[in-house]
Amino acid sequence: MSVQVWTYIIVGITFALYIGIAIWSRAGSTKDFYVAGGGVSPLANGMATAADWMSAASFISMAGIISFTGYDGSVYLMGWTGGYVLLALLLAPYLRKFGKFTVPDFIGDRYYSDTARIVAVICALLVSFTYVAGQMRGVGVVFSRFLEVDINTGVIIGMIIVLFYAVLGGMKGITYTQVAQYCVLIFAFMVPAIFISIQMTGNPIPQLGMGGTLNDGSGVYLLEKLNGLSTELGFNQYTDGSKDMIDIFAITLALMVGTAGLPHVIVRFFTVKKVKDARKSAGLALLLIAVLYTTAPAVAVFARVNLIETVSDQPYESMPAWFKNWEKTGLLTFDDKNQDGNVQYVADAQINELKVDRDIMVLANPEIANLPAWVIALVAAGSLAAALSTAAGLLLVISASVSHDLIKKIFIPTISEKGELIAARLSAVVAVCVAGYFGINPPGFVAAVVALAFGLAAASFFPAIILGIFYKRMNKEGAISGMIVGISLMLFYMAKFKLGWLGETPPASEWWFGISPEGFGTVAMIVNFIVSLTVCHLTSAPPKEVQEIVENIRIPSGAGEAVSH
């Protein structure tokens, strides 16, 4: 059977499974819709969190970035993994004890202010829409290649699927769908990685295969070979970095603290019964995430070696079928500048004839390595599972922010539960349409868009949440000022240096402090902290009852009364 037939079969089966779960677990109340009734087991929540967390950026783009940038791409590995640890240890248990449905709900109550709630809703919408644009783009890339439709049609198909199970099932449907999606995406990522590791190094464990010797009896290490291939073509050595240390530090920290402020991941910890379960599910999710994250660098190395060996200085006419298939999508283009009929793939942009979109590397990898058609189709299903699981989680955050935090808490406090559920579903429909627009007109490739979402979360939410949990004296004036200044600064920097909205995009030499837009969330976060603490100490302390709440959320459940000395 052809790849396309296998793709229809495997993607069809997985979509039927997701839709079946959504129908089985449809939400009947707002508690079901927002937090799955609050009764999800730690294992199911750990799997759902891992799927929610491992988006199209993790599945499709991360290995693609590492494949092209080598050592420099490791900032994504360090930042995203470290951020999850930070979230699990520092925030999740305390937020779960506070017991609110959403991050704006926590900020509105902790800072005893509707203004704080509205600012938090705006920040949540900005972060979520930026993030979901990357997911929709990932869905479009997969559909365009494997179902042979254009990217825009692919985005629309993805919108319809997500809309169905997010609107019908709410968080309850999404949670159990994400359990299935974790199983699909991890199987789809690991199977080709194991196949190619055996093929290239004889070692079935990709993480060890990456550091092993080649299977051809030459005794040459795989990374040594890749360094040689890279330098021959004029690229940097794969294992050497070219970024400034300050930029590496800034991107890593922005990704870490941005993770800890991501509303769609935080809300997962409200779906379990107890604070202890929140800690357990956080630990389980970390183990489940580590499976993919430790494999991604190996997949990147395998894909890079196979790509260079297949295309470099080879006749265009002899290019294999996968090359021609990806050309049709426009994500891989060949321009024969010297008219010699050979593919020149080199670092020098003046001579280079091949453009490869980074987002195709994981998807094309099994095809380049000549793996069976069912494995190629499995990767398509896995990448769709990764993109759709995160998109659904983000859409729920958007709909909850509008229906619960704006409509119920501010504009119509008397709204019935049924009315709130209708509002939540309608806002999810609008959110899907907006997300689809951004998926069709994305500001950059998937991981770059997602990295900007982390910067926005770092610049806005992280200081307000951390100070809200650990600093009793923190008041509403400080939190509101910090969030507004932090997110405004990050948006300005993105608009100027990434999106070109303020005229021509300046070169990297003009970056402030030598920090890229992906890392600027760190600077904006530090400014947020400074503004928050300065304003806080120039204004009155929060009410006594709010200070007591802050004391209480840090006392472990069942510890009895705090003893005062």
C-alpha positions in Angstrom: 0.0 0.0 0.0 1.1 3.6 -0.7 2.1 6.1 2.0 -1.1 8.1 1.2 -3.4 5.0 1.8 -1.6 4.1 5.0 -1.9 7.8 6.1 -5.7 7.8 5.5 -6.0 4.5 7.5 -3.9 5.4 10.5 -5.0 9.1 10.7 -8.6 8.0 10.2 -8.4 5.5 13.0 -6.8 8.0 15.4 -9.3 10.7 14.6 -12.2 8.3 15.1 -10.7 7.4 18.5 -10.5 11.1 19.5 -14.0 11.8 18.4 -15.3 8.7 20.1 -13.7 9.8 23.4 -15.1 13.3 23.0 -18.7 11.9 22.6 -18.2 9.4 25.5 -16.9 12.1 27.9 -18.9 15.1 26.9 -19.1 17.9 29.5 -22.4 18.3 31.3 -21.4 21.1 33.7 -18.9 24.0 33.8 -16.7 22.0 36.2 -16.5 19.2 33.6 -15.8 21.8 30.9 -13.1 23.7 32.8 -11.4 21.1 35.0 -12.8 17.7 33.9 -14.9 17.5 37.1 -11.7 17.6 39.2 -11.5 13.8 39.4 -8.8 12.7 36.9 -6.2 10.1 38.2 -2.5 11.2 38.5 -1.5 8.7 35.7 -4.1 9.9 33.2 -3.4 13.5 34.1 0.4 12.9 33.7 -0.2 11.5 30.2 -2.6 14.3 29.3 -0.1 16.9 30.6 2.7 15.4 28.6 0.6 15.4 25.4 -0.6 19.0 26.2 3.0 20.0 26.8 4.5 18.2 23.7 3.1 20.4 21.0 3.9 20.5 17.3 6.9 22.5 18.3 8.3 19.6 20.4 7.3 16.9 17.9 7.9 18.6 14.5 10.1 21.6 15.1 12.5 20.9 17.9 14.4 18.2 16.2 14.2 20.3 13.0 15.9 23.2 14.7 18.5 21.0 16.3 19.1 19.4 12.9 20.0 22.7 11.3 21.6 24.6 14.2 23.3 21.7 16.0 24.6 22.8 19.4 22.7 26.1 19.3 19.4 24.3 19.1 20.0 22.7 22.5 18.6 25.8 24.2 15.1 24.5 23.3 15.8 21.2 25.0 17.2 22.8 28.1 14.7 25.6 28.4 11.5 23.5 27.8 12.6 20.6 30.1 13.9 22.9 32.8 10.8 24.9 32.7 8.6 21.9 33.3 10.6 21.1 36.4 10.2 24.6 37.6 6.4 24.5 37.0 6.1 21.1 38.8 8.1 22.0 41.9 7.5 25.7 42.3 4.0 26.5 41.1 1.6 23.5 40.4 1.0 22.3 44.0 0.4 25.8 45.3 -1.9 26.8 42.5 -3.8 23.6 42.9 -4.3 24.3 46.6 -5.6 27.8 45.8 -8.2 25.9 43.8 -9.2 28.2 40.9 -10.1 27.1 37.3 -7.8 29.5 35.5 -4.7 31.6 35.8 -6.6 34.9 35.5 -9.0 33.5 38.2 -6.0 33.1 40.5 -4.6 36.5 39.7 -8.0 38.2 40.1 -8.6 36.7 43.5 -5.0 36.8 44.8 -4.8 40.5 43.8 -8.4 41.3 44.9 -9.0 43.2 41.7 -11.1 43.0 38.5 -8.5 45.1 36.7 -5.8 42.5 37.5 -8.2 39.8 36.2 -8.8 41.7 33.0 -5.1 42.3 32.4 -4.4 38.6 33.1 -7.2 37.6 30.6 -5.6 39.8 27.9 -2.2 38.3 28.6 -3.6 34.7 28.5 -5.3 35.5 25.2 -2.1 36.9 23.7 0.0 34.0 24.9 -2.5 31.4 23.8 -3.2 32.8 20.4 0.5 33.1 19.6 1.0 29.5 20.7 -2.0 28.1 18.9 -0.9 29.7 15.6 2.2 27.5 15.7 0.1 24.4 16.3 -2.3 25.2 13.4 0.7 25.8 11.2 2.1 22.3 12.2 -1.3 20.7 11.3 -1.2 22.4 7.9 2.3 21.2 7.2 1.4 17.6 7.9 -1.9 17.6 5.9 -0.3 19.4 3.0 2.3 16.6 2.5 0.5 13.4 3.6 -3.0 14.1 2.4 -1.7 16.1 -0.6 -3.9 19.2 0.1 -2.5 22.7 0.3 -1.4 24.0 3.8 -4.5 26.3 4.1 -6.9 23.4 3.5 -4.9 21.4 6.1 -5.3 24.1 8.7 -9.1 24.2 8.1 -9.4 20.4 8.5 -7.4 20.6 11.7 -9.7 23.4 13.0 -12.8 21.3 12.4 -11.4 18.3 14.3 -10.2 20.4 17.3 -13.5 22.3 17.4 -15.5 19.1 17.6 -13.8 17.6 20.6 -12.9 20.8 22.4 -16.4 22.3 22.2 -18.2 19.0 22.9 -16.0 17.5 25.6 -14.4 20.6 27.2 -11.5 19.7 29.6 -13.1 16.3 30.3 -13.1 15.3 26.6 -9.7 16.9 26.0 -8.1 15.1 29.0 -9.0 11.6 27.9 -8.3 12.5 24.2 -4.8 13.7 25.2 -4.2 10.3 27.0 -4.8 8.6 23.6 -2.8 11.3 21.8 0.2 10.8 24.1 0.3 7.1 23.2 0.0 7.9 19.5 2.6 10.6 19.4 5.3 8.8 21.5 4.9 5.6 19.5 5.1 7.6 16.3 8.2 9.4 17.4 10.1 6.4 18.8 9.4 3.8 16.1 11.3 5.6 13.3 14.0 6.7 15.7 14.7 3.1 16.7 14.5 1.9 13.1 17.0 4.5 11.9 19.3 4.1 14.9 19.6 0.4 14.1 20.1 1.2 10.4 22.9 3.7 10.9 24.7 2.5 14.1 23.3 -1.0 14.9 22.1 0.3 18.3 18.4 0.1 19.0 18.5 2.9 21.6 18.6 6.2 19.6 20.1 8.2 22.6 23.1 5.8 22.5 23.1 5.4 18.7 23.7 9.2 18.4 27.0 8.9 20.3 28.0 5.6 18.7 30.0 4.5 15.7 28.6 4.0 12.2 27.4 0.5 11.2 29.6 0.4 8.1 32.7 -1.0 9.9 34.7 2.2 9.5 34.8 2.9 13.3 33.9 6.6 12.6 31.6 8.1 15.2 28.3 9.4 13.8 28.7 12.9 15.2 32.3 13.0 13.9 31.0 12.1 10.4 28.3 14.9 10.7 30.9 17.4 11.7 32.9 16.5 8.6 29.9 16.7 6.3 28.9 20.1 7.7 32.4 21.7 7.4 32.7 20.3 3.8 29.6 22.3 2.9 30.8 25.4 4.6 28.5 25.1 7.7 29.8 25.4 11.3 30.8 22.1 13.0 27.5 20.5 14.2 28.8 20.2 17.7 30.1 23.8 18.0 27.8 26.7 18.9 27.7 30.1 17.3 25.4 32.0 19.6 26.6 34.4 22.2 26.5 33.0 25.8 24.2 35.8 26.9 21.7 34.9 24.2 21.8 31.2 25.0 21.2 32.1 28.7 18.4 34.5 27.9 16.6 32.1 25.5 16.9 29.2 28.0 15.6 31.2 30.9 12.8 32.8 28.9 11.7 29.3 27.8 11.9 28.0 31.4 10.0 30.7 33.1 7.6 31.0 30.1 6.8 27.3 30.6 6.0 27.9 34.2 3.6 30.7 33.2 1.8 28.9 30.4 -1.9 28.9 31.3 -2.8 25.8 29.3 -0.3 23.6 31.3 -1.1 25.2 34.7 -4.8 24.4 34.3 -4.0 20.7 34.0 -3.2 20.6 37.7 -6.7 21.7 38.7 -8.1 18.5 37.1 -6.9 16.2 39.9 -8.6 15.6 43.3 -5.8 16.5 45.7 -2.6 18.6 45.9 -0.6 15.3 46.4 -2.1 14.1 43.0 -0.9 17.4 41.4 2.6 16.6 42.5 2.4 13.0 41.4 1.0 13.8 37.9 3.7 16.5 37.5 6.4 13.8 38.2 4.9 11.3 35.9 4.5 13.8 33.1 8.2 14.7 33.4 9.2 11.1 32.9 6.8 10.7 29.9 8.1 14.0 28.4 11.7 12.9 28.9 11.2 9.9 26.5 10.7 12.3 23.5 13.1 15.0 24.7 16.0 12.7 25.1 15.3 11.2 21.7 14.9 14.5 19.7 18.7 15.2 19.4 19.3 11.7 18.0 16.5 12.2 15.4 18.0 15.5 14.5 21.4 14.0 13.8 20.0 11.0 11.9 17.9 13.3 9.7 20.8 15.7 9.0 23.3 13.0 7.9 20.7 11.3 5.7 19.6 14.6 4.1 23.2 15.8 3.3 24.2 12.3 1.9 21.0 12.1 -0.2 21.0 15.5 -1.8 24.5 17.1 -1.8 26.0 17.4 -5.3 23.7 14.8 -6.7 21.8 15.1 -10.1 18.4 16.6 -9.6 17.0 14.0 -12.0 18.1 11.2 -9.6 16.4 12.7 -6.5 14.2 10.1 -4.7 10.4 10.3 -4.6 10.3 11.9 -1.1 12.2 14.9 -2.5 9.7 15.5 -5.3 6.8 14.9 -2.9 8.0 17.6 -0.5 8.7 20.0 -3.5 5.0 19.9 -4.2 4.3 21.4 -0.8 6.6 24.3 -1.3 8.5 23.5 1.9 11.5 22.3 -0.1 12.6 24.2 -3.2 15.4 23.7 -5.7 16.7 26.6 -7.8 19.4 25.4 -10.3 21.5 28.7 -10.2 24.4 27.3 -12.3 22.3 25.3 -14.7 24.4 22.1 -14.2 21.5 19.9 -13.2 23.1 19.0 -9.8 21.8 20.0 -6.4 24.2 22.4 -4.7 23.5 22.4 -1.0 26.1 24.6 0.8 26.2 27.3 3.5 27.0 30.2 1.0 23.6 31.7 0.2 24.9 33.0 -3.2 25.7 29.5 -4.4 23.2 27.4 -2.4 20.4 26.0 -4.6 18.3 24.1 -2.0 16.0 25.6 0.6 14.6 23.2 3.2 11.9 24.2 5.7 13.1 23.1 9.2 9.6 21.9 10.0 9.8 19.0 7.5 12.8 17.3 9.0 11.0 15.0 11.4 8.2 14.3 8.9 10.6 13.6 6.0 13.1 11.6 8.1 11.5 8.1 7.7 11.1 8.7 3.9 14.7 9.8 3.5 15.8 6.7 5.4 13.5 4.4 3.2 11.4 3.1 6.0 8.2 1.2 5.3 5.1 3.2 4.3 3.2 2.5 7.5 6.0 4.1 9.6 5.8 7.2 7.5 2.1 7.3 8.0 2.5 6.7 11.7 4.7 9.8 12.0 2.0 11.9 10.2 -0.6 10.6 12.8 1.8 11.4 15.7 2.6 14.9 14.6 -1.2 15.6 14.2 -1.7 14.2 17.7 1.0 16.5 19.1 -0.4 19.6 17.4 -4.1 18.9 18.0 -3.6 18.0 21.7 -1.9 21.3 22.5 -4.3 23.3 20.3 -7.3 21.9 22.2 -5.7 22.7 25.6 -5.0 26.3 24.4 -8.5 26.7 23.0 -9.9 25.7 26.4 -7.8 28.4 28.1 -9.1 31.0 25.6 -12.8 30.0 26.1 -12.5 29.7 29.9 -10.8 33.2 30.0 -13.7 34.7 28.1 -16.6 32.8 29.6 -15.5 32.4 33.2 -13.1 35.3 33.9 -14.8 38.0 31.8 -18.5 37.1 31.4 -19.1 35.3 34.8 -16.7 37.2 37.1 -17.0 40.7 35.7 -19.8 41.4 33.1 -22.7 39.1 34.1 -22.1 37.7 37.6 -25.7 36.3 37.7 -25.3 34.1 34.6 -26.6 30.6 35.0 -24.3 27.6 34.8 -26.0 26.6 31.5 -25.5 30.1 30.1 -21.8 30.0 31.1 -21.4 26.7 29.4 -23.0 28.1 26.2 -20.7 31.1 26.4 -17.6 28.9 26.9 -18.5 26.8 23.8 -19.2 29.9 21.6 -15.9 31.5 22.6 -14.2 28.2 21.7 -15.7 28.5 18.2 -14.5 32.1 17.8 -11.0 31.1 19.2 -10.7 28.3 16.6 -11.5 30.7 13.8 -8.9 33.2 15.0 -6.4 30.4 15.5 -7.0 29.1 12.0 -6.4 32.6 10.5 -3.0 32.7 12.3 -2.3 29.2 11.1 -2.8 30.3 7.5 -0.8 33.5 8.0 1.8 32.5 10.6 4.6 34.8 11.8 7.5 32.4 11.2 8.1 28.6 11.4 6.4 26.6 14.2 9.0 26.6 16.9 9.9 30.3 16.5 6.2 31.3 16.9 5.9 29.0 20.0 9.2 30.5 21.4 7.6 33.9 21.2 4.6 32.6 23.2 6.9 31.5 26.0 8.5 35.0 26.0 5.1 36.6 26.4 4.2 34.2 29.3 7.6 34.9 31.0 7.1 38.7 30.6 3.5 38.7 31.9 2.5 35.8 34.2 5.6 34.4 35.8 6.4 37.3 38.2 2.7 37.8 39.1 2.3 34.1 40.0 5.6 33.7 41.8 5.2 36.9 43.9 1.5 36.0 44.4 2.5 32.7 46.0 5.7 33.5 47.9 5.4 37.3 48.8 2.6 38.3 51.1 3.3 42.0 50.7 2.7 41.9 47.0 -0.3 44.0 46.1 -2.6 44.6 43.2 -1.0 47.9 42.1 2.4 46.2 41.8 1.1 43.1 39.9 -1.0 45.1 37.4 1.9 47.6 36.7 4.4 44.7 36.3 2.2 42.7 33.9 1.3 45.7 31.7 4.9 46.9 31.5 6.4 43.3 30.9 4.0 42.3 28.2 4.1 45.7 26.4 7.9 45.6 26.3 7.9 42.0 24.9 5.3 42.9 22.3 7.3 46.0 21.2 10.5 43.9 20.9 8.7 41.2 18.9 7.1 43.8 16.6 10.4 45.6 16.0 12.9 42.7 15.7 10.8 39.7 14.6 7.6 40.6 12.9 8.7 43.8 11.0 5.6 45.7 12.1 7.6 48.8 12.9 9.3 49.2 9.5 12.2 47.1 8.2 13.4 44.4 10.6 16.8 45.5 12.1 19.7 43.0 11.8 20.9 40.9 14.8 23.7 43.4 15.4 21.1 45.9 16.7 19.5 43.5 19.2 19.4 45.0 22.7 22.1 43.5 24.9 22.8 41.1 22.0 19.5 39.2 22.9 17.3 37.7 20.2 13.5 38.1 20.2 13.2 34.5 21.4 15.2 35.3 24.5 13.9 38.8 25.2 11.2 37.4 27.5 14.0 37.2 30.1 14.7 40.9 30.0 10.9 41.8 30.0 10.4 39.4 33.0 13.2 41.1 35.0 11.7 44.5 34.2 8.3 43.1 35.3 9.8 42.0 38.7 11.5 45.4 39.2 8.3 47.4 38.4 6.1 45.1 40.5 8.3 45.3 43.6 8.9 49.1 43.2 5.2 50.0 42.8 4.3 47.5 45.6 6.5 49.2 48.1 5.2 52.7 47.1 1.6 51.7 47.7 -0.4 50.2 50.6 -0.1 46.5 51.6 -2.8 44.0 50.6 -5.7 43.4 53.0 -5.0 41.1 56.0 -7.3 38.3 54.7 -5.4 38.2 51.4 -2.1 37.9 53.3 -3.6 35.0 55.3 -4.6 33.2 52.0 -1.0 33.5 50.9 0.2 32.0 54.2 -2.4 29.2 53.9 -1.5 28.0 50.3 2.1 27.3 51.4 1.1 25.0 54.3 0.9 21.3 53.1 -2.5 19.8 53.2 -3.0 17.8 56.5 -0.2 19.6 58.3 -2.6 21.0 60.9 -2.3 24.6 62.1 0.9 26.4 61.4 2.8 26.8 64.6 3.8 30.4 65.4 6.9 31.1 67.5 
